[in-house]
């Protein structure tokens, strides 16, 4: 606690009234009566002599709470008793509770006590219970004091702003207005002109968000604008550049805006908590992009196949009917099939593999005839089929040779490694 805010208790002489303190925003101090002899909403009153006696114990602890709950909001360094009320100066160290003070959520003080003695008195024709002895346990910041005298005495401290009329319009040019503020007061004045700035913003416009004040023509200092505050509050709730405010800073910005609204005696709009955004690391982003590209190309490629996806194997052809084949014809066909399969490699087209499978299926279905004493000439049908298979084999081998030659040529051009591109240069605009 600063030296000039050291705890003190002053017993004022009867007849001297409580001096209207100024709220100290730098030290988080707020002032006002904590109790008086006025009749409260419970129909009770506290005698000043009882309060004077209770202070002897309370000034050792100076407990400050919030809403009479177990929240240590700060302490009460200033206690002054006059002939009307106990006036206090509270130092609010809890930033959340201080934000409620500056925003107007808390309106005054209330006391927590243990009753020890009292009596009934008639006041203005109404019976009132007066506490003549009690223990003062704590003083609380409250939103609605039960004692009508115990509202905050909030006289404004010196402000770095001039206040534009409430009905004054608002415009802010991020080029000319920002440069004018920077030239006039540098980073310190820029920090006052915006509701949020990053710690290392310096004079970089990217480090500032939510402008609330500007330099008016002929003015020496910043002029605060009510419509600018409303726009900043809307931005913090999700509009425009409010999204630039990091989540850990949002609570502090809300408290700052609430304090600025209080300069206009206005209540800030309700602040909504931004929904937690889903964040993805680099791998997750790459996976999402790849998934989108796959879906995109799947719609373009014939048959709706994804890039790199192999076509499902075709249904195997029905086995051919049993064919009676001479042994010599069977041997020739077997030799042709072996030669065909010997030329198949990992780079062979699928058609070559299919042809080899077809020959194997034909051989499996053949019924080899027993050799006759004199081998009859091959039937015309067998000769035709063998000729067709040999021609098909020759064509397939020729295509395979061309494919292998083209691949070898490509490897030579690319330095031994074929050029590949995963998405073939696809871009989105």
FIZATI-917959 format. One record per residue (C-alpha): residue number from 1; x, y, z. Coordinates in nm, 2 decimals. Layout:
+------+--------+--------+--------+
! resi !     px !     py !     pz !
+------+--------+--------+--------+
!  NUM !      X !      Y !      Z !
...
+------+--------+--------+--------+
//
This chain:
+------+--------+--------+--------+
! resi !     px !     py !     pz !
+------+--------+--------+--------+
!    1 !   0.00 !   0.00 !   0.00 !
!    2 !   0.14 !   0.35 !  -0.08 !
!    3 !   0.28 !   0.55 !   0.20 !
!    4 !   0.02 !   0.82 !   0.16 !
!    5 !  -0.26 !   0.57 !   0.20 !
!    6 !  -0.15 !   0.45 !   0.55 !
!    7 !  -0.42 !   0.35 !   0.79 !
!    8 !  -0.55 !   0.63 !   1.00 !
!    9 !  -0.84 !   0.69 !   1.23 !
!   10 !  -0.97 !   1.04 !   1.30 !
!   11 !  -1.23 !   1.13 !   1.56 !
!   12 !  -1.38 !   1.45 !   1.44 !
!   13 !  -1.52 !   1.71 !   1.67 !
!   14 !  -1.90 !   1.74 !   1.68 !
!   15 !  -2.02 !   1.98 !   1.42 !
!   16 !  -1.75 !   1.92 !   1.16 !
!   17 !  -1.89 !   1.74 !   0.85 !
!   18 !  -1.73 !   1.47 !   0.64 !
!   19 !  -1.50 !   1.62 !   0.37 !
!   20 !  -1.61 !   1.50 !   0.02 !
!   21 !  -1.32 !   1.28 !  -0.09 !
!   22 !  -1.21 !   1.23 !  -0.45 !
!   23 !  -1.20 !   0.87 !  -0.57 !
!   24 !  -0.84 !   0.78 !  -0.64 !
!   25 !  -0.83 !   0.56 !  -0.95 !
!   26 !  -0.46 !   0.51 !  -0.93 !
!   27 !  -0.47 !   0.36 !  -0.57 !
!   28 !  -0.81 !   0.20 !  -0.61 !
!   29 !  -0.96 !   0.41 !  -0.33 !
!   30 !  -1.33 !   0.48 !  -0.28 !
!   31 !  -1.49 !   0.69 !  -0.01 !
!   32 !  -1.83 !   0.73 !   0.16 !
!   33 !  -2.03 !   0.67 !   0.48 !
!   34 !  -2.03 !   0.32 !   0.62 !
!   35 !  -2.30 !   0.38 !   0.89 !
!   36 !  -2.50 !   0.66 !   1.04 !
!   37 !  -2.79 !   0.72 !   1.28 !
!   38 !  -3.04 !   0.72 !   0.98 !
!   39 !  -3.31 !   0.45 !   0.99 !
!   40 !  -3.23 !   0.17 !   0.75 !
!   41 !  -3.45 !  -0.05 !   0.54 !
!   42 !  -3.47 !  -0.30 !   0.83 !
!   43 !  -3.62 !  -0.03 !   1.06 !
!   44 !  -3.31 !  -0.01 !   1.27 !
!   45 !  -3.05 !   0.25 !   1.36 !
!   46 !  -2.70 !   0.26 !   1.50 !
!   47 !  -2.61 !   0.51 !   1.78 !
!   48 !  -2.29 !   0.70 !   1.71 !
!   49 !  -2.16 !   0.63 !   2.06 !
!   50 !  -2.20 !   0.26 !   1.99 !
!   51 !  -2.01 !   0.30 !   1.66 !
!   52 !  -1.73 !   0.50 !   1.84 !
!   53 !  -1.70 !   0.21 !   2.08 !
!   54 !  -1.70 !  -0.05 !   1.81 !
!   55 !  -1.42 !   0.12 !   1.62 !
!   56 !  -1.17 !   0.05 !   1.90 !
!   57 !  -1.17 !  -0.32 !   1.80 !
!   58 !  -1.24 !  -0.29 !   1.42 !
!   59 !  -0.95 !  -0.05 !   1.35 !
!   60 !  -0.71 !  -0.34 !   1.43 !
!   61 !  -0.84 !  -0.54 !   1.14 !
!   62 !  -1.01 !  -0.30 !   0.90 !
!   63 !  -1.18 !  -0.58 !   0.71 !
!   64 !  -1.33 !  -0.50 !   0.37 !
!   65 !  -1.55 !  -0.76 !   0.20 !
!   66 !  -1.79 !  -0.77 !  -0.10 !
!   67 !  -2.16 !  -0.82 !  -0.05 !
!   68 !  -2.10 !  -0.96 !   0.31 !
!   69 !  -1.95 !  -1.27 !   0.15 !
!   70 !  -1.62 !  -1.43 !   0.24 !
!   71 !  -1.43 !  -1.22 !  -0.03 !
!   72 !  -1.13 !  -1.03 !   0.09 !
!   73 !  -1.18 !  -0.73 !  -0.13 !
!   74 !  -0.92 !  -0.51 !   0.04 !
!   75 !  -0.88 !  -0.30 !   0.35 !
!   76 !  -1.01 !   0.03 !   0.50 !
!   77 !  -0.72 !   0.26 !   0.57 !
!   78 !  -0.94 !   0.57 !   0.64 !
!   79 !  -1.19 !   0.58 !   0.93 !
!   80 !  -1.34 !   0.92 !   1.02 !
!   81 !  -1.62 !   0.96 !   1.27 !
!   82 !  -1.81 !   1.29 !   1.29 !
!   83 !  -2.14 !   1.39 !   1.46 !
!   84 !  -2.34 !   1.23 !   1.17 !
!   85 !  -2.18 !   0.92 !   1.04 !
!   86 !  -1.87 !   0.69 !   1.02 !
!   87 !  -1.70 !   0.79 !   0.69 !
!   88 !  -1.44 !   0.55 !   0.55 !
!   89 !  -1.19 !   0.53 !   0.27 !
!   90 !  -1.16 !   0.18 !   0.13 !
!   91 !  -0.87 !   0.05 !  -0.07 !
!   92 !  -1.00 !  -0.22 !  -0.31 !
!   93 !  -0.71 !  -0.45 !  -0.41 !
!   94 !  -0.93 !  -0.72 !  -0.58 !
!   95 !  -0.94 !  -0.61 !  -0.95 !
!   96 !  -1.27 !  -0.78 !  -1.01 !
!   97 !  -1.43 !  -0.59 !  -0.72 !
!   98 !  -1.27 !  -0.26 !  -0.83 !
!   99 !  -1.42 !  -0.31 !  -1.17 !
!  100 !  -1.76 !  -0.33 !  -1.01 !
!  101 !  -1.69 !  -0.01 !  -0.82 !
!  102 !  -1.59 !   0.19 !  -1.13 !
!  103 !  -1.88 !   0.05 !  -1.34 !
!  104 !  -2.14 !   0.15 !  -1.08 !
!  105 !  -2.23 !  -0.21 !  -0.99 !
!  106 !  -2.14 !  -0.14 !  -0.63 !
!  107 !  -2.32 !   0.18 !  -0.50 !
!  108 !  -2.22 !   0.21 !  -0.14 !
!  109 !  -2.11 !   0.05 !   0.19 !
!  110 !  -2.28 !  -0.17 !   0.45 !
!  111 !  -2.16 !  -0.31 !   0.78 !
!  112 !  -2.15 !  -0.66 !   0.92 !
!  113 !  -2.19 !  -0.67 !   1.30 !
!  114 !  -2.28 !  -0.87 !   1.61 !
!  115 !  -2.56 !  -0.71 !   1.82 !
!  116 !  -2.49 !  -0.67 !   2.19 !
!  117 !  -2.75 !  -0.43 !   2.32 !
!  118 !  -3.03 !  -0.19 !   2.21 !
!  119 !  -3.36 !  -0.03 !   2.28 !
!  120 !  -3.67 !   0.08 !   2.10 !
!  121 !  -3.73 !   0.45 !   2.03 !
!  122 !  -4.01 !   0.65 !   1.86 !
!  123 !  -3.89 !   0.85 !   1.55 !
!  124 !  -4.15 !   1.05 !   1.35 !
!  125 !  -4.43 !   0.83 !   1.49 !
!  126 !  -4.25 !   0.50 !   1.40 !
!  127 !  -4.10 !   0.26 !   1.65 !
!  128 !  -3.73 !   0.20 !   1.57 !
!  129 !  -3.48 !  -0.04 !   1.72 !
!  130 !  -3.15 !   0.14 !   1.80 !
!  131 !  -2.84 !  -0.06 !   1.86 !
!  132 !  -2.66 !   0.09 !   2.16 !
!  133 !  -2.38 !  -0.16 !   2.16 !
!  134 !  -2.24 !  -0.39 !   1.88 !
!  135 !  -1.92 !  -0.54 !   1.75 !
!  136 !  -1.82 !  -0.41 !   1.40 !
!  137 !  -1.71 !  -0.73 !   1.21 !
!  138 !  -1.66 !  -0.60 !   0.86 !
!  139 !  -1.75 !  -0.33 !   0.61 !
!  140 !  -1.87 !  -0.45 !   0.27 !
!  141 !  -1.90 !  -0.31 !  -0.08 !
!  142 !  -2.27 !  -0.36 !  -0.18 !
!  143 !  -2.49 !  -0.29 !  -0.47 !
!  144 !  -2.78 !  -0.16 !  -0.26 !
!  145 !  -2.70 !  -0.01 !   0.08 !
!  146 !  -2.97 !  -0.06 !   0.34 !
!  147 !  -2.88 !   0.28 !   0.50 !
!  148 !  -2.98 !   0.56 !   0.26 !
!  149 !  -2.68 !   0.77 !   0.38 !
!  150 !  -2.42 !   0.51 !   0.29 !
!  151 !  -2.37 !   0.56 !  -0.09 !
!  152 !  -2.03 !   0.62 !  -0.24 !
!  153 !  -1.90 !   0.98 !  -0.26 !
!  154 !  -1.76 !   0.95 !  -0.61 !
!  155 !  -1.62 !   1.28 !  -0.70 !
!  156 !  -1.41 !   1.23 !  -1.02 !
!  157 !  -1.04 !   1.25 !  -1.01 !
!  158 !  -0.85 !   1.45 !  -1.26 !
!  159 !  -0.91 !   1.30 !  -1.60 !
!  160 !  -0.69 !   1.30 !  -1.91 !
!  161 !  -1.00 !   1.35 !  -2.12 !
!  162 !  -1.23 !   1.62 !  -2.23 !
!  163 !  -1.58 !   1.49 !  -2.26 !
!  164 !  -1.76 !   1.54 !  -2.59 !
!  165 !  -2.13 !   1.61 !  -2.57 !
!  166 !  -2.33 !   1.29 !  -2.54 !
!  167 !  -2.50 !   1.35 !  -2.87 !
!  168 !  -2.18 !   1.42 !  -3.06 !
!  169 !  -2.11 !   1.19 !  -3.35 !
!  170 !  -1.80 !   0.98 !  -3.38 !
!  171 !  -1.55 !   0.92 !  -3.66 !
!  172 !  -1.20 !   0.79 !  -3.64 !
!  173 !  -0.95 !   0.79 !  -3.93 !
!  174 !  -0.68 !   0.52 !  -3.86 !
!  175 !  -0.43 !   0.71 !  -4.07 !
!  176 !  -0.48 !   1.08 !  -3.99 !
!  177 !  -0.62 !   1.06 !  -3.63 !
!  178 !  -0.37 !   0.79 !  -3.53 !
!  179 !  -0.08 !   1.00 !  -3.66 !
!  180 !  -0.21 !   1.31 !  -3.49 !
!  181 !  -0.22 !   1.14 !  -3.15 !
!  182 !   0.12 !   0.98 !  -3.20 !
!  183 !   0.28 !   1.31 !  -3.29 !
!  184 !   0.11 !   1.49 !  -3.00 !
!  185 !   0.18 !   1.24 !  -2.71 !
!  186 !   0.35 !   0.93 !  -2.84 !
!  187 !   0.27 !   0.58 !  -2.70 !
!  188 !   0.14 !   0.72 !  -2.37 !
!  189 !  -0.13 !   0.92 !  -2.54 !
!  190 !  -0.21 !   0.64 !  -2.78 !
!  191 !  -0.26 !   0.41 !  -2.49 !
!  192 !  -0.52 !   0.66 !  -2.35 !
!  193 !  -0.70 !   0.69 !  -2.69 !
!  194 !  -0.76 !   0.32 !  -2.72 !
!  195 !  -0.94 !   0.07 !  -2.50 !
!  196 !  -0.67 !  -0.19 !  -2.57 !
!  197 !  -0.31 !  -0.19 !  -2.67 !
!  198 !  -0.05 !  -0.47 !  -2.66 !
!  199 !   0.24 !  -0.43 !  -2.42 !
!  200 !   0.49 !  -0.39 !  -2.70 !
!  201 !   0.27 !  -0.18 !  -2.93 !
!  202 !   0.49 !   0.13 !  -2.92 !
!  203 !   0.37 !   0.33 !  -3.22 !
!  204 !   0.26 !   0.04 !  -3.44 !
!  205 !  -0.11 !   0.07 !  -3.53 !
!  206 !  -0.14 !  -0.31 !  -3.53 !
!  207 !  -0.09 !  -0.31 !  -3.15 !
!  208 !  -0.40 !  -0.10 !  -3.08 !
!  209 !  -0.78 !  -0.17 !  -3.09 !
!  210 !  -1.11 !  -0.01 !  -3.00 !
!  211 !  -1.05 !   0.37 !  -3.03 !
!  212 !  -1.24 !   0.58 !  -2.77 !
!  213 !  -1.09 !   0.93 !  -2.80 !
!  214 !  -0.92 !   1.15 !  -3.05 !
!  215 !  -0.77 !   1.49 !  -3.08 !
!  216 !  -1.03 !   1.75 !  -3.18 !
!  217 !  -0.93 !   2.05 !  -3.39 !
!  218 !  -0.78 !   2.31 !  -3.17 !
!  219 !  -0.78 !   2.08 !  -2.86 !
!  220 !  -0.49 !   2.03 !  -2.64 !
!  221 !  -0.59 !   1.69 !  -2.51 !
!  222 !  -0.79 !   1.38 !  -2.60 !
!  223 !  -1.17 !   1.41 !  -2.63 !
!  224 !  -1.37 !   1.11 !  -2.51 !
!  225 !  -1.68 !   1.03 !  -2.71 !
!  226 !  -1.98 !   0.83 !  -2.58 !
!  227 !  -2.06 !   0.68 !  -2.92 !
!  228 !  -1.70 !   0.57 !  -2.94 !
!  229 !  -1.74 !   0.39 !  -2.61 !
!  230 !  -2.05 !   0.22 !  -2.73 !
!  231 !  -1.88 !   0.11 !  -3.05 !
!  232 !  -1.58 !  -0.02 !  -2.85 !
!  233 !  -1.82 !  -0.22 !  -2.62 !
!  234 !  -1.99 !  -0.36 !  -2.93 !
!  235 !  -1.64 !  -0.45 !  -3.07 !
!  236 !  -1.55 !  -0.63 !  -2.75 !
!  237 !  -1.87 !  -0.83 !  -2.78 !
!  238 !  -1.76 !  -0.96 !  -3.12 !
!  239 !  -1.79 !  -0.68 !  -3.38 !
!  240 !  -1.50 !  -0.56 !  -3.59 !
!  241 !  -1.16 !  -0.51 !  -3.44 !
!  242 !  -1.27 !  -0.62 !  -3.10 !
!  243 !  -1.17 !  -0.97 !  -3.21 !
!  244 !  -0.81 !  -0.85 !  -3.20 !
!  245 !  -0.83 !  -0.83 !  -2.82 !
!  246 !  -0.67 !  -1.14 !  -2.66 !
!  247 !  -0.89 !  -1.34 !  -2.44 !
!  248 !  -0.68 !  -1.29 !  -2.12 !
!  249 !  -0.71 !  -0.91 !  -2.17 !
!  250 !  -1.08 !  -0.89 !  -2.22 !
!  251 !  -1.17 !  -0.86 !  -1.85 !
!  252 !  -0.93 !  -0.57 !  -1.80 !
!  253 !  -1.07 !  -0.39 !  -2.11 !
!  254 !  -1.42 !  -0.44 !  -1.98 !
!  255 !  -1.32 !  -0.27 !  -1.65 !
!  256 !  -1.16 !   0.01 !  -1.84 !
!  257 !  -1.46 !   0.07 !  -2.06 !
!  258 !  -1.69 !   0.06 !  -1.75 !
!  259 !  -1.47 !   0.33 !  -1.58 !
!  260 !  -1.49 !   0.55 !  -1.90 !
!  261 !  -1.87 !   0.50 !  -1.92 !
!  262 !  -1.88 !   0.62 !  -1.55 !
!  263 !  -1.73 !   0.95 !  -1.66 !
!  264 !  -2.06 !   1.01 !  -1.86 !
!  265 !  -2.27 !   0.87 !  -1.57 !
!  266 !  -2.36 !   0.59 !  -1.80 !
!  267 !  -2.39 !   0.22 !  -1.74 !
!  268 !  -2.20 !   0.01 !  -1.99 !
!  269 !  -2.38 !  -0.25 !  -2.19 !
!  270 !  -2.37 !  -0.61 !  -2.08 !
!  271 !  -2.05 !  -0.77 !  -2.19 !
!  272 !  -2.08 !  -1.12 !  -2.34 !
!  273 !  -1.81 !  -1.38 !  -2.31 !
!  274 !  -1.67 !  -1.48 !  -2.64 !
!  275 !  -1.73 !  -1.84 !  -2.73 !
!  276 !  -1.42 !  -2.05 !  -2.70 !
!  277 !  -1.27 !  -2.07 !  -3.05 !
!  278 !  -1.15 !  -2.40 !  -3.19 !
!  279 !  -0.78 !  -2.38 !  -3.26 !
!  280 !  -0.58 !  -2.61 !  -3.48 !
!  281 !  -0.21 !  -2.67 !  -3.50 !
!  282 !  -0.02 !  -2.68 !  -3.83 !
!  283 !  -0.08 !  -3.05 !  -3.87 !
!  284 !  -0.45 !  -3.02 !  -3.81 !
!  285 !  -0.48 !  -2.73 !  -4.06 !
!  286 !  -0.29 !  -2.94 !  -4.32 !
!  287 !  -0.52 !  -3.23 !  -4.26 !
!  288 !  -0.83 !  -3.01 !  -4.30 !
!  289 !  -0.69 !  -2.86 !  -4.62 !
!  290 !  -0.61 !  -3.20 !  -4.76 !
!  291 !  -0.96 !  -3.32 !  -4.67 !
!  292 !  -1.11 !  -3.03 !  -4.86 !
!  293 !  -0.89 !  -3.08 !  -5.16 !
!  294 !  -0.97 !  -3.45 !  -5.17 !
!  295 !  -1.34 !  -3.37 !  -5.16 !
!  296 !  -1.29 !  -3.11 !  -5.44 !
!  297 !  -1.10 !  -3.35 !  -5.67 !
!  298 !  -1.34 !  -3.63 !  -5.60 !
!  299 !  -1.62 !  -3.43 !  -5.76 !
!  300 !  -1.40 !  -3.36 !  -6.06 !
!  301 !  -1.24 !  -3.70 !  -6.14 !
!  302 !  -1.43 !  -3.95 !  -6.35 !
!  303 !  -1.62 !  -4.20 !  -6.14 !
!  304 !  -1.59 !  -3.98 !  -5.83 !
!  305 !  -1.26 !  -4.13 !  -5.72 !
!  306 !  -1.03 !  -3.95 !  -5.48 !
!  307 !  -0.68 !  -3.86 !  -5.59 !
!  308 !  -0.45 !  -4.16 !  -5.57 !
!  309 !  -0.74 !  -4.39 !  -5.50 !
!  310 !  -0.72 !  -4.72 !  -5.70 !
!  311 !  -1.03 !  -4.82 !  -5.88 !
!  312 !  -1.19 !  -5.12 !  -5.72 !
!  313 !  -1.10 !  -5.44 !  -5.88 !
!  314 !  -1.34 !  -5.54 !  -6.15 !
!  315 !  -1.55 !  -5.85 !  -6.09 !
!  316 !  -1.37 !  -6.15 !  -6.23 !
!  317 !  -1.51 !  -6.28 !  -6.55 !
!  318 !  -1.71 !  -6.59 !  -6.53 !
!  319 !  -1.48 !  -6.89 !  -6.59 !
!  320 !  -1.49 !  -7.00 !  -6.95 !
!  321 !  -1.67 !  -7.32 !  -7.04 !
!  322 !  -1.46 !  -7.63 !  -7.05 !
!  323 !  -1.25 !  -7.64 !  -7.37 !
!  324 !  -1.11 !  -7.96 !  -7.51 !
!  325 !  -0.76 !  -7.88 !  -7.61 !
!  326 !  -0.49 !  -8.10 !  -7.77 !
!  327 !  -0.18 !  -8.15 !  -7.55 !
!  328 !   0.04 !  -7.97 !  -7.81 !
!  329 !  -0.19 !  -7.67 !  -7.81 !
!  330 !  -0.20 !  -7.66 !  -7.44 !
!  331 !   0.18 !  -7.67 !  -7.42 !
!  332 !   0.21 !  -7.38 !  -7.67 !
!  333 !  -0.04 !  -7.17 !  -7.48 !
!  334 !   0.13 !  -7.24 !  -7.15 !
!  335 !   0.47 !  -7.13 !  -7.30 !
!  336 !   0.30 !  -6.81 !  -7.43 !
!  337 !   0.15 !  -6.74 !  -7.08 !
!  338 !   0.48 !  -6.79 !  -6.91 !
!  339 !   0.66 !  -6.55 !  -7.15 !
!  340 !   0.38 !  -6.30 !  -7.09 !
!  341 !   0.40 !  -6.32 !  -6.71 !
!  342 !   0.78 !  -6.30 !  -6.72 !
!  343 !   0.76 !  -5.95 !  -6.87 !
!  344 !   0.53 !  -5.82 !  -6.61 !
!  345 !   0.69 !  -5.58 !  -6.35 !
!  346 !   0.56 !  -5.34 !  -6.09 !
!  347 !   0.53 !  -5.07 !  -6.35 !
!  348 !   0.32 !  -5.28 !  -6.59 !
!  349 !  -0.02 !  -5.15 !  -6.68 !
!  350 !  -0.32 !  -5.31 !  -6.53 !
!  351 !  -0.43 !  -5.44 !  -6.88 !
!  352 !  -0.11 !  -5.66 !  -6.90 !
!  353 !  -0.19 !  -5.82 !  -6.56 !
!  354 !  -0.55 !  -5.87 !  -6.67 !
!  355 !  -0.44 !  -6.05 !  -6.99 !
!  356 !  -0.21 !  -6.28 !  -6.80 !
!  357 !  -0.50 !  -6.36 !  -6.56 !
!  358 !  -0.72 !  -6.44 !  -6.86 !
!  359 !  -0.47 !  -6.68 !  -7.01 !
!  360 !  -0.43 !  -6.85 !  -6.67 !
!  361 !  -0.81 !  -6.88 !  -6.65 !
!  362 !  -0.82 !  -7.03 !  -7.00 !
!  363 !  -0.55 !  -7.28 !  -6.92 !
!  364 !  -0.73 !  -7.38 !  -6.59 !
!  365 !  -1.05 !  -7.45 !  -6.78 !
!  366 !  -0.89 !  -7.65 !  -7.06 !
!  367 !  -0.93 !  -8.02 !  -7.09 !
!  368 !  -0.62 !  -8.17 !  -7.24 !
!  369 !  -0.69 !  -8.45 !  -7.48 !
!  370 !  -0.48 !  -8.76 !  -7.47 !
!  371 !  -0.22 !  -8.76 !  -7.75 !
!  372 !  -0.35 !  -8.96 !  -8.05 !
!  373 !  -0.12 !  -9.20 !  -8.23 !
!  374 !  -0.11 !  -8.95 !  -8.51 !
!  375 !  -0.15 !  -8.60 !  -8.41 !
!  376 !  -0.44 !  -8.45 !  -8.61 !
!  377 !  -0.39 !  -8.11 !  -8.75 !
!  378 !  -0.50 !  -7.83 !  -8.52 !
!  379 !  -0.85 !  -7.73 !  -8.55 !
!  380 !  -0.93 !  -7.41 !  -8.73 !
!  381 !  -1.09 !  -7.26 !  -8.41 !
!  382 !  -0.79 !  -7.34 !  -8.20 !
!  383 !  -0.55 !  -7.18 !  -8.45 !
!  384 !  -0.77 !  -6.87 !  -8.46 !
!  385 !  -0.77 !  -6.83 !  -8.09 !
!  386 !  -0.39 !  -6.89 !  -8.06 !
!  387 !  -0.33 !  -6.64 !  -8.33 !
!  388 !  -0.54 !  -6.38 !  -8.15 !
!  389 !  -0.36 !  -6.44 !  -7.82 !
!  390 !  -0.02 !  -6.41 !  -7.99 !
!  391 !  -0.12 !  -6.08 !  -8.16 !
!  392 !  -0.26 !  -5.95 !  -7.83 !
!  393 !   0.06 !  -6.05 !  -7.65 !
!  394 !   0.27 !  -5.88 !  -7.91 !
!  395 !   0.07 !  -5.56 !  -7.88 !
!  396 !   0.08 !  -5.56 !  -7.50 !
!  397 !   0.46 !  -5.62 !  -7.50 !
!  398 !   0.50 !  -5.33 !  -7.74 !
!  399 !   0.30 !  -5.10 !  -7.52 !
!  400 !   0.50 !  -5.21 !  -7.22 !
!  401 !   0.83 !  -5.14 !  -7.39 !
!  402 !   0.71 !  -4.79 !  -7.48 !
!  403 !   0.60 !  -4.72 !  -7.13 !
!  404 !   0.93 !  -4.84 !  -6.98 !
!  405 !   1.12 !  -4.63 !  -7.24 !
!  406 !   0.92 !  -4.32 !  -7.15 !
!  407 !   0.98 !  -4.37 !  -6.78 !
!  408 !   1.35 !  -4.41 !  -6.84 !
!  409 !   1.35 !  -4.10 !  -7.04 !
!  410 !   1.17 !  -3.91 !  -6.76 !
!  411 !   1.41 !  -4.03 !  -6.50 !
!  412 !   1.70 !  -3.91 !  -6.71 !
!  413 !   1.54 !  -3.56 !  -6.75 !
!  414 !   1.46 !  -3.53 !  -6.38 !
!  415 !   1.80 !  -3.65 !  -6.26 !
!  416 !   1.69 !  -4.00 !  -6.16 !
!  417 !   1.38 !  -3.90 !  -5.97 !
!  418 !   1.04 !  -3.85 !  -6.15 !
!  419 !   0.88 !  -3.52 !  -6.08 !
!  420 !   0.56 !  -3.57 !  -5.87 !
!  421 !   0.31 !  -3.31 !  -5.74 !
!  422 !   0.05 !  -3.42 !  -5.48 !
!  423 !  -0.23 !  -3.19 !  -5.60 !
!  424 !  -0.09 !  -3.09 !  -5.94 !
!  425 !  -0.07 !  -2.72 !  -5.86 !
!  426 !  -0.43 !  -2.66 !  -5.73 !
!  427 !  -0.50 !  -2.32 !  -5.58 !
!  428 !  -0.81 !  -2.14 !  -5.45 !
!  429 !  -0.88 !  -1.77 !  -5.47 !
+------+--------+--------+--------+
//
